[in-house]
């Protein structure tokens, strides 16, 4: 799983570098087609670069959320099981110490 995350970061950095080079070579405006309307949007190159990088960062973050949520849930369940086991051990110890006294 860590290899996939590493590759995502490398891909995002290479995409950012590529877009930076495009923006430096072609100062001006970029035409982005709109997928559902059929028109296009004219944006400055720097803004198009920022939008592309934010989209990539959001994509990577969405891919990272499920493993982080699973880790948090696993930690909470381990903590709950540990507390329950500790309570059972304390009850057993109290019962055994209580049996020894007349």
C-alpha positions in Angstrom: 0.0 0.0 0.0 2.9 2.4 0.8 4.3 1.8 -2.7 1.0 3.0 -4.3 1.0 6.1 -2.1 4.6 6.8 -3.0 3.8 6.4 -6.7 0.8 8.8 -6.3 3.1 11.4 -4.8 5.7 11.0 -7.5 2.9 11.3 -10.2 1.5 14.4 -8.5 5.0 16.0 -8.3 5.8 15.2 -11.9 2.4 16.5 -13.1 3.0 19.7 -11.1 6.5 20.1 -12.7 5.1 19.5 -16.1 2.3 22.0 -15.7 4.9 24.5 -14.3 7.0 24.1 -17.4 4.0 24.5 -19.6 3.0 27.7 -17.8 6.6 29.1 -18.0 6.8 28.3 -21.7 3.4 29.6 -22.6 2.5 32.6 -20.6 -1.0 33.7 -21.3 -4.3 31.9 -21.2 -5.3 28.2 -21.4 -8.6 27.0 -22.9 -10.2 24.3 -20.9 -13.2 22.4 -22.4 -16.2 22.0 -20.2 -17.3 18.4 -20.2 -21.1 18.7 -20.0 -21.9 22.1 -21.4 -19.9 21.9 -24.6 -18.2 25.3 -24.2 -14.8 26.2 -22.9 -13.3 28.3 -20.1 -10.4 30.7 -20.7 -8.1 30.8 -17.7 -4.7 32.3 -17.0 -2.0 29.6 -17.1 -1.1 30.0 -13.4 -4.7 29.6 -12.3 -5.0 26.5 -14.5 -1.8 25.1 -12.9 -3.3 25.8 -9.4 -6.6 24.1 -10.3 -4.8 21.0 -11.7 -2.6 20.7 -8.6 -5.5 21.1 -6.2 -7.4 18.5 -8.2 -4.5 16.1 -7.8 -4.1 16.8 -4.1 -7.8 16.2 -3.5 -7.6 12.9 -5.5 -4.6 11.7 -3.4 -6.4 12.8 -0.2 -9.5 10.9 -1.1 -7.4 7.8 -1.8 -5.8 8.1 1.6 -9.0 8.5 3.6 -10.2 4.9 3.7 -6.9 3.4 5.0 -6.7 6.1 7.7 -10.3 5.5 8.7 -9.7 1.7 8.9 -6.6 2.4 11.1 -8.5 4.6 13.4 -11.4 2.1 13.7 -8.9 -0.7 14.4 -7.2 1.3 17.1 -10.5 2.1 18.8 -11.6 -1.5 18.8 -8.2 -2.7 20.1 -8.5 -0.1 22.9 -12.0 -1.3 23.7 -11.0 -4.9 23.8 -8.0 -4.1 26.0 -10.3 -2.2 28.5 -12.7 -5.1 28.6 -9.9 -7.6 29.2 -8.5 -5.4 32.0 -11.9 -5.2 33.6 -12.4 -9.0 33.5 -8.9 -9.5 35.0 -9.7 -7.0 37.8 -13.0 -8.8 38.6 -11.2 -12.2 38.6 -8.5 -10.9 40.9 -11.1 -9.3 43.3 -13.1 -12.6 43.3 -10.0 -14.6 44.1 -8.8 -12.3 46.8 -12.3 -12.2 48.3 -12.4 -16.0 48.4 -9.2 -16.3 50.4 -10.5 -14.1 53.3 -12.7 -15.9 55.9 
